[in-house]
């Protein structure tokens, strides 16, 4: 869980510049464990996280990938397209990802 502080817009003048702490519960997208810690930054400057569950098959992850080919939804569609006879270039064009 990480906390982020931000200013909240309120109508009450007494609370106008009040800071609130909001806790975000991070969950591993692979094993759904909440035992997650920060693990540095990627080459693109995105925050990297590490799942500390020993049974998790993918321990490191990024919440918002900059390359669409890394997204879970895209990875699920690729094998279906291959089985249906789509080539690399066709798959890359339809899914809007790079073939290189």
C-alpha positions in Angstrom: 0.0 0.0 0.0 1.3 3.4 -0.9 0.1 6.8 0.2 -0.3 9.8 -2.0 -1.0 13.3 -0.7 -3.0 15.7 -2.8 -5.1 18.9 -2.3 -8.9 18.3 -2.2 -11.3 20.9 -3.5 -14.0 21.5 -0.9 -16.8 24.1 -0.4 -16.0 24.5 3.3 -13.5 27.4 3.7 -12.0 25.8 6.8 -10.9 22.7 4.9 -9.9 24.5 1.7 -6.2 23.8 1.9 -6.4 20.5 3.8 -4.2 17.6 2.7 -5.6 14.1 2.7 -3.7 10.9 2.7 -5.1 8.3 0.4 -4.0 4.6 0.5 -3.9 2.7 -2.7 -3.8 -1.1 -2.3 -1.6 -2.6 -5.0 -2.3 -6.1 -6.2 0.0 -8.3 -8.2 -1.8 -8.8 -11.6 -0.6 -12.4 -11.8 -1.3 -13.9 -8.4 -3.5 -11.1 -6.9 -1.3 -10.9 -3.8 -1.2 -7.6 -1.9 2.3 -8.3 -0.6 3.9 -5.9 -3.1 6.9 -3.5 -2.7 8.5 -0.9 -5.0 11.4 -2.2 -7.0 13.1 0.8 -8.8 12.2 2.2 -12.2 12.2 0.9 -15.8 14.3 2.4 -18.6 11.3 4.6 -19.5 11.0 5.9 -16.0 8.0 3.9 -14.9 7.7 2.6 -11.4 8.5 -1.1 -11.1 7.0 -3.3 -8.4 8.0 -6.6 -6.9 5.6 -9.3 -5.7 6.9 -10.9 -2.6 4.8 -14.0 -2.8 7.2 -16.9 -3.4 4.6 -18.8 -5.4 4.1 -16.0 -7.9 5.3 -16.9 -11.4 5.9 -13.3 -12.5 7.5 -11.5 -9.6 8.3 -8.1 -11.2 5.6 -5.9 -12.9 4.8 -2.4 -14.0 1.2 -1.1 -13.6 1.1 1.1 -16.8 3.2 -0.2 -19.7 4.2 2.2 -22.4 4.3 -0.5 -25.0 1.0 -2.1 -25.8 2.6 -5.5 -26.6 3.3 -6.0 -22.9 -0.3 -5.7 -21.8 -2.1 -8.8 -20.6 -5.1 -8.3 -23.0 -2.9 -8.1 -26.0 -0.8 -11.2 -25.0 -4.0 -13.2 -24.7 -5.1 -12.3 -28.3 -1.8 -13.3 -30.0 -2.1 -17.1 -29.8 -5.7 -17.0 -31.0 -4.6 -15.0 -34.1 -1.7 -17.4 -34.8 -4.0 -20.4 -34.6 -6.3 -18.7 -37.1 -3.4 -18.3 -39.6 -2.4 -14.7 -39.0 1.2 -13.9 -39.6 3.5 -11.6 -37.6 2.9 -8.5 -39.7 -0.9 -9.0 -39.8 -1.0 -9.6 -36.0 1.1 -6.5 -35.3 -1.1 -4.4 -37.6 -4.4 -5.6 -36.1 -3.3 -5.3 -32.5 -1.5 -2.0 -33.2 1.9 -3.2 -31.9 5.4 -3.3 -33.5 6.6 -6.5 -35.1 10.3 -5.7 -34.4 
